[in-house]
Amino acid sequence: MSIPTGPAGPLRFPDNFGWGAATSAYQIEGAAKEDGRGESVWDTFSRVPGRTRNGDTGDVAADHYHRYAEDLDLMRDLGLRSYRFSISWPRIQPDGTGAPNQRGLDFYRRLVDGLHERGITPMATLFHWDLPQALQDADGWESRETALRFADYADAVFEALGDRVPAWLTINEPKTVVQNGYLVGHHAPGRQDPDAAYLVAHHLQLAHGLAVSALRATGSASRIGPALNLHPCYPADDSPQAAAASRLYDGYENRLYLDSLFKGSYPEDVLADLGPQSRMVQGIRDGDLAIISAPIDLLAVQYYTPIYVTADGGTEHRWATSEAEWQQIYPDGMYDILTRVTRDYGPIPLTVTENGLPTPDTLAVDGTVHDAGRINFLRDHLAAAHRAIAAGVPLESFHVWSLLDNFEWNEGYDQRWGLVYVDYPTQRRVLKSSATWYRSVIADGGF
């Protein structure tokens, strides 16, 4: 690949680079009660008054379940080479166990076939937060049984879709389930229980390892790995106290998930901070970390924001934020986290499976949507990814979050993250300026 000779030089990515976009099932599919789909924790959570903005739910979302063919045509017209989506567990197993629901499997067969027909490579995520409510009623991810049930579910999906999906992602952002679902409580299941949270972290990672084993047992040639949101942690000042606090913060943010995958152990500083009587430490059984650290074929990295850690273990903002108040816009963090993974854990193939931001998108009178802020954001983060490739990072692909405007969890429909504008009353799709720009980037192999 060519490397630019100056700051204004063209950035060209490898010829086989996987230009893509990403979505998740609950955020776009809708059809919440159709074709045998069961209830998920997000169906339950979003119906509790005050849990989501405006009381929004994913019942209809972007109606992708009915409009997937139109959306596939959009992907083709954008020139996407890769599409990262998720499979709804309650659509496959309405109660989280038992024989798979054939109507649910058939939907994903049609989707995967449609991608292949349009020359787009499928990348499927097995779990993007929509746990069947029946399993939550039996203690959810606090129960080791849920990890075992996940392995059964994964096996059913592998059997149905097989090598038609060349890349599988197991668990999406276990850290977000832990932090938002069990510490802060503003995601499903809405708990605020730190001791439960890190037991959940262990069981999510165990589920990942069991799914890897399930795929290997099929003899499939498909690749597999997890999707981790990794955020570089920096000391907020030059004091030894800030350095120490930043190191521990990084343990909870990144090493808790990376060390177990690649080293077969949890970080000692995190375990010591949790304490020997914590539910997580008590919940680790002999052989668990061998399962979790079974070799993977690729690591999906999702980068949104840096974290600046103060001497007392708090955090502060250094950069402008997007409409998502937690997101500081710092493209160099993309370079830092990608190079850090390669430096600390070796040359595992990497894919960026989420990177994006919400902008105040509106449909203009002339029918266009101008989102210059998204173009600037993506240009700067792609440039950082390009620098990482030049530095030796084996980055294979990049997926913008998101293809479509969608249900943004507790924020409902107020935040728009898509390359494509969704007019929810009519479900009409409109390409934003960023989509047109991204189409040109894909066609040119860079910018």
C-alpha positions as CSV (number, residue, x, y, z in Angstrom):
1,M,0.0,0.0,0.0
2,S,1.1,3.6,-0.6
3,I,1.9,5.7,2.4
4,P,1.3,9.5,2.1
5,T,4.4,11.6,1.8
6,G,2.8,14.7,3.4
7,P,-0.2,15.8,5.5
8,A,-2.1,16.6,2.3
9,G,-1.2,13.4,0.5
10,P,-3.8,10.9,-0.6
11,L,-4.5,8.1,1.8
12,R,-4.9,4.8,0.0
13,F,-5.9,1.6,1.8
14,P,-5.0,-1.9,0.7
15,D,-6.8,-3.1,-2.4
16,N,-8.6,-5.9,-0.5
17,F,-9.6,-3.6,2.4
18,G,-13.1,-4.5,3.8
19,W,-15.1,-1.3,3.6
20,G,-18.3,-1.8,5.6
21,A,-21.0,-0.6,7.9
22,A,-22.7,-2.1,11.0
23,T,-26.1,-2.6,12.6
24,S,-27.6,-4.6,15.4
25,A,-30.9,-6.6,15.4
26,Y,-32.8,-4.9,18.2
27,Q,-31.9,-1.5,16.9
28,I,-33.2,-1.9,13.3
29,E,-35.3,-5.0,12.8
30,G,-38.6,-4.2,14.5
31,A,-41.2,-7.1,14.0
32,A,-40.9,-7.6,17.7
33,K,-43.8,-10.0,17.9
34,E,-43.7,-11.6,14.5
35,D,-42.7,-15.1,13.2
36,G,-42.3,-16.6,16.6
37,R,-39.8,-14.1,18.1
38,G,-39.7,-14.2,21.9
39,E,-39.3,-11.3,24.4
40,S,-35.9,-9.9,25.0
41,V,-34.6,-8.0,28.0
42,W,-34.8,-4.8,25.9
43,D,-38.5,-5.4,25.1
44,T,-39.0,-5.5,28.9
45,F,-36.6,-2.7,29.8
46,S,-37.9,-0.2,27.2
47,R,-41.5,-0.6,28.5
48,V,-40.6,0.5,32.0
49,P,-41.6,4.2,32.3
50,G,-38.6,6.5,32.3
51,R,-36.1,4.0,31.1
52,T,-35.9,5.2,27.5
53,R,-36.2,8.7,26.1
54,N,-39.8,9.5,25.1
55,G,-40.7,5.9,26.1
56,D,-39.3,4.7,22.8
57,T,-39.0,0.9,22.1
58,G,-37.6,-1.2,19.3
59,D,-41.0,-2.7,18.4
60,V,-40.8,-1.2,14.9
61,A,-37.3,0.5,14.8
62,A,-36.2,0.9,11.2
63,D,-38.5,-2.0,10.1
64,H,-35.5,-3.8,8.6
65,Y,-37.2,-7.2,9.1
66,H,-39.7,-6.2,6.3
67,R,-37.4,-3.9,4.4
68,Y,-34.2,-5.9,4.4
69,A,-34.1,-6.3,0.6
70,E,-34.4,-2.5,0.1
71,D,-31.6,-2.1,2.7
72,L,-29.4,-4.7,0.9
73,D,-29.8,-2.7,-2.3
74,L,-28.7,0.4,-0.4
75,M,-25.6,-1.4,0.8
76,R,-24.8,-2.5,-2.8
77,D,-25.3,1.0,-4.1
78,L,-22.9,2.3,-1.5
79,G,-20.3,-0.2,-2.6
80,L,-20.1,-1.9,0.7
81,R,-17.8,-4.9,0.8
82,S,-18.7,-6.0,4.3
83,Y,-21.8,-5.9,6.4
84,R,-21.7,-6.5,10.1
85,F,-25.1,-7.3,11.6
86,S,-26.4,-9.2,14.6
87,I,-28.7,-12.2,15.0
88,S,-31.5,-11.9,17.5
89,W,-31.3,-14.7,20.0
90,P,-35.0,-14.5,20.9
91,R,-35.8,-14.8,17.2
92,I,-34.0,-18.1,17.1
93,Q,-34.9,-19.4,20.5
94,P,-37.9,-17.5,21.9
95,D,-37.2,-18.7,25.5
96,G,-33.5,-19.0,25.1
97,T,-33.5,-22.8,24.9
98,G,-34.7,-25.7,22.8
99,A,-35.2,-26.3,19.2
100,P,-34.6,-23.3,16.9
101,N,-37.4,-21.3,15.5
102,Q,-37.2,-22.0,11.7
103,R,-38.9,-18.8,10.7
104,G,-36.2,-16.9,12.6
105,L,-33.4,-18.8,11.0
106,D,-35.0,-18.4,7.6
107,F,-34.9,-14.6,7.9
108,Y,-31.2,-14.7,8.4
109,R,-30.7,-17.2,5.6
110,R,-32.5,-14.7,3.3
111,L,-30.4,-11.9,4.6
112,V,-27.1,-13.8,4.1
113,D,-28.1,-15.0,0.7
114,G,-29.0,-11.5,-0.3
115,L,-25.6,-10.2,0.8
116,H,-23.8,-12.8,-1.3
117,E,-26.0,-12.1,-4.3
118,R,-24.9,-8.4,-4.0
119,G,-21.2,-9.2,-3.5
120,I,-21.1,-8.2,0.1
121,T,-19.4,-10.3,2.8
122,P,-21.5,-11.1,5.8
123,M,-20.1,-10.7,9.3
124,A,-22.6,-11.9,11.9
125,T,-22.6,-11.1,15.6
126,L,-24.3,-13.8,17.8
127,F,-25.1,-11.5,20.8
128,H,-25.7,-7.8,20.7
129,W,-27.4,-7.4,24.1
130,D,-30.9,-8.8,23.3
131,L,-30.9,-11.7,25.9
132,P,-34.1,-13.7,25.9
133,Q,-36.3,-12.5,28.8
134,A,-36.9,-16.0,29.9
135,L,-33.2,-16.4,30.6
136,Q,-33.1,-13.1,32.4
137,D,-35.9,-14.4,34.6
138,A,-33.6,-17.2,35.6
139,D,-30.9,-14.8,36.7
140,G,-29.6,-13.9,33.2
141,W,-25.8,-13.5,32.9
142,E,-25.4,-13.8,36.6
143,S,-26.1,-17.5,36.1
144,R,-23.4,-19.7,34.6
145,E,-26.2,-21.6,32.9
146,T,-26.8,-18.7,30.5
147,A,-23.3,-19.2,29.1
148,L,-24.1,-22.8,28.5
149,R,-27.4,-21.9,26.8
150,F,-25.5,-19.4,24.6
151,A,-23.3,-22.2,23.4
152,D,-26.4,-24.2,22.4
153,Y,-27.8,-21.2,20.6
154,A,-24.5,-20.6,18.8
155,D,-24.4,-24.2,17.7
156,A,-27.9,-24.0,16.2
157,V,-27.0,-20.8,14.3
158,F,-23.7,-22.3,13.0
159,E,-25.6,-25.4,11.8
160,A,-28.1,-23.3,9.9
161,L,-25.8,-20.7,8.3
162,G,-22.5,-22.6,8.3
163,D,-19.8,-21.3,6.0
164,R,-22.2,-18.9,4.4
165,V,-20.9,-16.5,7.1
166,P,-17.1,-16.3,6.8
167,A,-16.7,-14.3,10.0
168,W,-18.5,-14.7,13.3
169,L,-18.4,-12.4,16.2
170,T,-19.4,-13.9,19.5
171,I,-20.3,-11.3,22.2
172,N,-20.7,-7.6,21.4
173,E,-19.1,-5.2,24.0
174,P,-19.3,-7.3,27.1
175,K,-18.0,-4.3,28.9
176,T,-21.1,-2.2,28.0
177,V,-23.4,-4.9,29.4
178,V,-21.4,-4.9,32.6
179,Q,-21.1,-1.1,33.0
180,N,-24.4,0.1,31.6
181,G,-26.6,-2.9,32.5
182,Y,-25.2,-3.7,36.0
183,L,-23.3,-0.6,37.3
184,V,-25.0,2.5,36.0
185,G,-28.3,0.7,35.2
186,H,-29.4,2.7,32.2
187,H,-29.3,-0.3,29.9
188,A,-31.2,-3.6,30.3
189,P,-31.6,-5.2,32.7
190,G,-31.3,-1.9,34.6
191,R,-29.3,-3.2,37.7
192,Q,-26.9,-1.2,39.9
193,D,-25.0,-4.1,41.6
194,P,-21.2,-3.9,41.2
195,D,-20.7,-7.4,42.7
196,A,-23.1,-8.9,40.2
197,A,-21.5,-6.9,37.4
198,Y,-18.2,-8.6,37.3
199,L,-19.6,-12.0,37.7
200,V,-21.6,-11.1,34.5
201,A,-18.3,-10.1,32.9
202,H,-16.9,-13.6,33.6
203,H,-19.9,-15.4,32.3
204,L,-20.1,-13.3,29.1
205,Q,-16.5,-14.2,28.4
206,L,-17.1,-17.8,29.2
207,A,-20.0,-17.7,26.7
208,H,-17.6,-16.3,24.1
209,G,-15.1,-19.2,24.7
210,L,-17.9,-21.8,24.5
211,A,-19.1,-20.4,21.2
212,V,-15.6,-20.6,19.8
213,S,-15.4,-24.2,20.8
214,A,-18.9,-24.8,19.2
215,L,-17.7,-23.4,15.9
216,R,-14.5,-25.4,15.9
217,A,-16.5,-28.6,16.6
218,T,-18.4,-28.1,13.4
219,G,-15.2,-28.2,11.3
220,S,-16.2,-24.9,9.8
221,A,-13.6,-22.8,7.9
222,S,-15.2,-19.6,9.1
223,R,-13.3,-17.3,11.4
224,I,-14.4,-16.2,14.9
225,G,-13.6,-13.7,17.6
226,P,-15.3,-11.2,20.0
227,A,-16.2,-7.6,19.5
228,L,-14.7,-5.4,22.2
229,N,-15.2,-1.7,22.7
230,L,-11.7,-0.6,23.7
231,H,-10.9,2.9,24.9
232,P,-7.4,4.2,25.6
233,C,-6.9,5.5,29.2
234,Y,-4.6,8.4,29.8
235,P,-3.5,10.0,33.1
236,A,-5.1,13.4,33.4
237,D,-1.8,14.9,34.8
238,D,1.8,13.9,35.3
239,S,1.4,12.8,38.9
240,P,2.3,9.2,40.0
241,Q,-1.2,9.0,41.5
242,A,-2.9,9.7,38.1
243,A,-0.6,7.2,36.4
244,A,-1.6,4.5,39.0
245,A,-5.3,5.4,38.8
246,S,-5.1,5.3,35.0
247,R,-3.5,1.9,35.0
248,L,-6.2,0.4,37.2
249,Y,-8.9,2.1,35.1
250,D,-7.4,0.6,32.0
251,G,-7.6,-2.8,33.8
252,Y,-11.3,-2.5,34.1
253,E,-11.8,-0.9,30.6
254,N,-9.5,-3.0,28.5
255,R,-7.2,-5.6,30.1
256,L,-10.1,-7.4,31.9
257,Y,-11.2,-8.5,28.4
258,L,-8.0,-8.6,26.5
259,D,-5.8,-10.5,29.0
260,S,-8.3,-13.2,29.5
261,L,-8.5,-13.7,25.7
262,F,-4.8,-13.6,24.9
263,K,-3.0,-14.5,28.1
264,G,-5.5,-16.9,29.8
265,S,-5.6,-14.8,33.0
266,Y,-7.4,-11.9,34.4
267,P,-5.3,-8.8,35.4
268,E,-4.0,-9.2,38.9
269,D,-4.6,-5.6,39.8
270,V,-8.3,-5.8,38.9
271,L,-8.7,-9.1,40.8
272,A,-7.0,-7.6,43.8
273,D,-9.2,-4.5,43.6
274,L,-12.4,-6.6,43.4
275,G,-11.2,-8.7,46.4
276,P,-11.0,-12.5,46.9
277,Q,-14.6,-12.7,48.1
278,S,-16.1,-11.0,45.1
279,R,-18.7,-12.9,43.1
280,M,-16.5,-12.8,40.0
281,V,-13.4,-14.3,41.8
282,Q,-15.5,-16.9,43.5
283,G,-17.3,-17.7,40.2
284,I,-14.1,-18.6,38.3
285,R,-13.8,-22.4,37.9
286,D,-10.9,-24.6,36.9
287,G,-10.7,-24.6,33.2
288,D,-12.7,-21.5,32.6
289,L,-9.8,-19.4,31.4
290,A,-8.6,-22.1,29.1
291,I,-12.0,-22.0,27.4
292,I,-12.0,-18.2,27.3
293,S,-8.5,-18.0,25.8
294,A,-9.1,-20.6,23.1
295,P,-7.3,-19.2,20.0
296,I,-9.4,-16.8,17.9
297,D,-9.0,-15.8,14.3
298,L,-9.7,-12.1,14.5
299,L,-10.5,-9.4,17.1
300,A,-13.2,-6.8,16.4
301,V,-12.3,-3.4,17.9
302,Q,-14.9,-0.7,18.5
303,Y,-13.5,2.8,19.3
304,Y,-15.6,5.8,20.3
305,T,-13.8,7.8,23.0
306,P,-10.6,8.3,25.1
307,I,-10.7,8.3,28.9
308,Y,-8.7,10.7,31.0
309,V,-8.2,9.5,34.5
310,T,-7.6,11.8,37.5
311,A,-5.4,11.0,40.6
312,D,-8.5,10.1,42.6
313,G,-9.7,7.6,40.0
314,G,-12.3,10.0,38.4
315,T,-12.4,11.1,34.8
316,E,-12.4,14.4,33.0
317,H,-13.1,15.7,29.5
318,R,-10.4,17.1,27.3
319,W,-12.0,17.3,23.9
320,A,-15.2,18.4,22.4
321,T,-18.1,15.9,22.7
322,S,-20.7,14.7,20.2
323,E,-24.4,14.7,20.9
324,A,-23.6,11.7,23.0
325,E,-22.2,13.5,26.1
326,W,-19.9,10.5,26.9
327,Q,-18.1,10.7,23.6
328,Q,-15.1,12.8,23.3
329,I,-13.9,13.3,19.7
330,Y,-10.3,12.3,19.6
331,P,-9.2,10.5,16.4
332,D,-5.7,9.8,17.7
333,G,-7.2,7.4,20.2
334,M,-8.0,5.1,17.3
335,Y,-4.4,4.9,16.4
336,D,-3.4,4.5,20.0
337,I,-5.7,1.6,20.7
338,L,-5.1,-0.3,17.5
339,T,-1.3,-0.1,17.9
340,R,-1.6,-1.0,21.6
341,V,-3.5,-4.2,20.8
342,T,-0.8,-5.3,18.3
343,R,2.1,-4.3,20.5
344,D,0.7,-5.9,23.7
345,Y,-1.0,-9.0,22.3
346,G,0.6,-9.8,19.0
347,P,-0.4,-9.6,15.3
348,I,-3.9,-10.9,15.6
349,P,-6.0,-9.8,12.5
350,L,-8.1,-6.8,13.5
351,T,-11.4,-5.4,12.2
352,V,-13.0,-2.1,13.3
353,T,-16.6,-3.0,13.7
354,E,-17.9,0.3,15.1
355,N,-16.8,3.9,14.8
356,G,-19.2,6.8,14.3
357,L,-21.1,9.6,16.1
358,P,-24.5,11.1,16.3
359,T,-25.1,14.4,14.6
360,P,-28.2,16.7,14.5
361,D,-29.5,15.4,11.2
362,T,-32.6,16.9,9.7
363,L,-34.3,16.3,6.4
364,A,-34.0,19.6,4.3
365,V,-36.8,20.9,2.2
366,D,-35.0,19.7,-0.9
367,G,-34.9,16.2,0.5
368,T,-31.2,16.1,1.4
369,V,-29.5,15.6,4.8
370,H,-26.2,17.4,5.3
371,D,-24.0,15.9,8.0
372,A,-20.6,17.5,7.5
373,G,-19.7,16.7,11.1
374,R,-20.0,13.0,10.4
375,I,-17.8,13.3,7.3
376,N,-15.1,15.1,9.3
377,F,-15.3,12.6,12.1
378,L,-15.0,9.6,9.8
379,R,-12.2,11.2,7.7
380,D,-10.1,11.8,10.8
381,H,-10.7,8.4,12.3
382,L,-10.0,6.6,9.0
383,A,-6.7,8.6,8.7
384,A,-5.8,7.4,12.2
385,A,-6.6,3.8,11.1
386,H,-4.5,4.3,8.0
387,R,-1.5,5.4,10.2
388,A,-2.0,2.3,12.3
389,I,-1.8,0.1,9.2
390,A,1.4,1.9,8.1
391,A,2.8,1.2,11.6
392,G,2.2,-2.5,11.1
393,V,-1.2,-3.1,12.5
394,P,-3.0,-6.0,10.6
395,L,-6.2,-4.1,10.2
396,E,-8.4,-5.8,7.6
397,S,-11.6,-3.8,7.5
398,F,-13.6,-0.8,8.9
399,H,-17.3,-0.7,9.6
400,V,-19.0,2.6,10.1
401,W,-21.6,2.8,12.9
402,S,-24.2,2.8,11.7
403,L,-25.6,2.0,8.3
404,L,-29.1,3.3,9.3
405,D,-30.5,5.6,11.9
406,N,-31.9,3.4,14.6
407,F,-33.1,2.8,18.1
408,E,-30.2,4.1,20.2
409,W,-30.9,2.1,23.4
410,N,-31.9,4.3,26.3
411,E,-31.7,7.4,24.0
412,G,-34.5,6.1,21.9
413,Y,-34.7,7.7,18.5
414,D,-33.4,11.2,19.4
415,Q,-29.8,10.4,18.4
416,R,-29.1,9.7,14.7
417,W,-25.9,7.7,14.0
418,G,-26.6,6.4,10.5
419,L,-25.1,7.1,7.1
420,V,-28.7,6.7,5.9
421,Y,-31.5,8.9,7.3
422,V,-34.6,7.0,8.3
423,D,-37.8,9.0,8.2
424,Y,-39.6,7.0,10.9
425,P,-43.2,7.9,10.1
426,T,-42.8,6.6,6.5
427,Q,-39.7,4.4,6.9
428,R,-38.3,6.2,3.9
429,R,-34.5,5.9,3.5
430,V,-32.5,9.0,2.4
431,L,-28.7,8.9,1.8
432,K,-27.0,11.5,3.9
433,S,-24.0,13.5,2.6
434,S,-21.8,11.2,4.6
435,A,-23.1,8.2,2.7
436,T,-22.3,9.8,-0.6
437,W,-18.8,10.7,0.7
438,Y,-18.3,7.1,2.0
439,R,-19.3,5.7,-1.4
440,S,-16.6,7.7,-3.0
441,V,-14.0,6.7,-0.5
442,I,-14.9,3.0,-1.1
443,A,-14.7,3.5,-4.9
444,D,-11.4,5.3,-4.7
445,G,-9.9,3.0,-2.0
446,G,-9.3,6.0,0.2
447,F,-9.4,9.8,0.1
